[in-house]
Amino acid sequence: QTDIVVHLHEHYGEPLPILLPPYDNEETKSRKLASHEPSMHKLLLMDDDVEKIANVIRPKLEILAKKHNACVTQALPTMLELLPEGCSKRLGVEKICDHLGIQPSAELLAIGDAENDAGMLELAAVGVAVRNASHPAKDASDFIVDYTNCEGGAGFAMEMFALNR
C-alpha cells in the first residue's frame, strides 16, 4: 500500500485495493478483471500530473468506458474513477431518500465540491457548492458559498440552509 492509497482510505473512505494473484500460466493471464471475486465496483486511476489526467488519460478512458457500459467521473484532480454506467452519488442519495420517505426535490440539501457530486447537487432542493468546488459542481449548484471545504464551507451551508442561522 502506498501513502496516497492509505490516505484515500483513511481520509475519504475509499476501499483498500485488493491485489490480484500473479498469473500462473497463459490461461490465467487472459483472466478478465471483471470476473475477479469479489467483484470490482470501481477502478481508481491516479497520477500526480493533473494535466496528464485531464488531457491524456481521461479522453482515452472515456472512449473505453463507452465501449464497456461504464462511466468516468472525478473526485480529485489527481484521480479518475471508472464506474459501472448509472452508478453515482446521485443514485445512492435517491435510494436513501426513497427508503427514508424524503422528497429530494423538496426536502434535500446537498453540499459538494467535485464533479462526482454534480448529479446529487442537481437532484437536491438546494444544491450548494463550496468556493473551491470544480466547475461541474458549481454549475450544478443553486448556491456557491464563500468558504472552501477546508474553511468550513459545508458547515456554513448547513447553518445557512438547514438550520436557518
C-alpha positions in Angstrom: 0.0 0.0 0.0 1.4 3.4 -1.0 1.0 6.5 1.2 -1.6 8.0 -1.2 -3.7 4.8 -1.2 -3.7 4.7 2.6 -4.6 8.5 2.7 -7.5 7.9 0.3 -8.8 5.1 2.5 -8.4 6.9 5.8 -9.5 10.4 4.7 -12.2 9.7 2.1 -13.2 6.1 3.0 -12.1 4.6 -0.3 -11.7 0.9 -0.1 -8.2 -0.5 0.1 -7.1 -2.2 -3.1 -7.2 -6.0 -3.4 -4.2 -7.2 -5.4 -4.9 -10.0 -7.9 -2.6 -13.0 -7.6 0.2 -13.3 -10.1 -0.5 -15.2 -13.3 0.4 -18.9 -13.2 0.2 -19.6 -16.9 -1.1 -18.3 -20.2 -4.6 -19.4 -19.4 -4.9 -17.4 -16.2 -3.1 -14.5 -17.9 -6.2 -13.9 -20.0 -8.4 -13.8 -16.9 -10.6 -10.7 -17.0 -10.6 -8.2 -14.2 -14.4 -8.1 -14.3 -14.5 -11.8 -13.4 -12.4 -11.3 -10.2 -14.2 -12.2 -7.0 -15.2 -10.3 -5.0 -16.4 -8.2 -7.9 -15.0 -4.8 -8.7 -17.3 -1.8 -8.0 -14.9 0.9 -9.2 -11.5 1.4 -10.6 -9.3 4.4 -9.4 -6.6 5.8 -11.7 -4.2 8.2 -10.0 -1.4 10.3 -11.2 0.2 13.4 -9.7 0.3 15.1 -13.2 -3.1 16.8 -13.3 -2.7 17.9 -16.9 -1.9 14.3 -17.9 -5.0 13.0 -16.1 -7.2 15.6 -17.8 -5.7 15.7 -21.3 -4.2 12.2 -21.9 -5.7 9.6 -19.6 -9.3 10.9 -19.3 -10.1 11.1 -23.1 -8.8 7.6 -23.6 -10.7 6.3 -20.6 -13.9 7.9 -21.8 -13.7 6.0 -25.1 -13.1 2.8 -23.2 -15.9 3.4 -20.8 -18.4 4.0 -23.6 -17.5 0.7 -25.2 -18.0 -1.2 -21.9 -21.1 0.3 -20.4 -19.2 2.3 -17.8 -18.7 6.0 -16.9 -15.9 8.2 -15.8 -16.0 10.8 -13.1 -13.6 12.7 -11.0 -13.5 13.4 -7.2 -9.9 14.8 -7.0 -7.8 16.5 -9.6 -5.3 13.7 -9.4 -7.8 10.8 -9.6 -10.3 9.4 -12.1 -13.0 6.9 -11.2 -14.3 4.3 -13.7 -17.7 3.1 -12.6 -20.4 0.9 -14.0 -22.9 3.0 -16.0 -25.5 4.5 -13.8 -23.5 4.3 -10.5 -23.2 7.7 -8.9 -23.7 9.6 -5.7 -27.0 10.9 -7.2 -28.3 7.3 -7.4 -27.2 6.5 -3.9 -28.8 9.6 -2.5 -32.0 8.9 -4.4 -32.2 5.4 -3.0 -31.6 6.6 0.6 -34.2 9.3 0.2 -36.7 6.9 -1.2 -36.1 4.5 1.7 -36.5 7.3 4.3 -39.5 8.8 2.6 -37.7 12.1 1.7 -38.6 14.0 -1.5 -35.2 15.2 -2.7 -36.6 18.0 -4.9 -38.4 19.5 -1.9 -36.5 18.4 1.3 -32.9 17.7 0.4 -29.8 19.9 1.0 -26.8 18.6 -0.8 -23.3 20.1 -0.5 -20.4 19.2 -2.8 -17.1 20.2 -4.3 -16.3 17.7 -7.1 -17.5 16.5 -10.4 -18.9 13.3 -8.9 -21.2 15.5 -6.7 -22.9 17.3 -9.7 -25.8 14.9 -10.1 -26.5 14.9 -6.4 -26.4 18.7 -6.3 -28.9 18.8 -9.3 -31.2 16.4 -7.5 -31.5 18.4 -4.3 -34.0 21.0 -3.4 -31.0 23.1 -2.5 -27.6 22.3 -4.0 -24.6 24.1 -2.6 -21.0 24.1 -3.8 -18.1 25.3 -1.7 -15.9 28.1 -3.0 -13.1 25.7 -4.2 -15.5 23.4 -6.0 -14.9 22.1 -9.5 -16.7 23.8 -12.4 -19.2 20.9 -12.8 -20.1 21.1 -9.1 -20.6 24.9 -9.3 -22.6 24.6 -12.5 -24.9 22.1 -10.9 -25.4 24.1 -7.7 -28.1 26.6 -6.7 -25.7 28.4 -4.5 -21.9 28.8 -4.0 -20.7 29.7 -0.5 -17.8 31.9 0.0 -15.8 29.3 2.0 -13.8 26.3 0.8 -14.3 22.8 2.1 -11.2 23.4 4.4 -12.6 26.7 5.7 -15.9 25.1 6.9 -17.9 25.7 3.7 -20.1 22.6 4.3 -20.8 23.7 7.9 -21.6 27.2 6.8 -24.0 25.8 4.2 -25.7 23.6 6.8 -26.1 26.5 9.2 -27.4 28.8 6.5 -29.8 26.5 4.6 -30.8 23.7 7.1 -30.6 25.5 10.5 -31.6 28.9 9.2 -28.9 30.7 11.1 
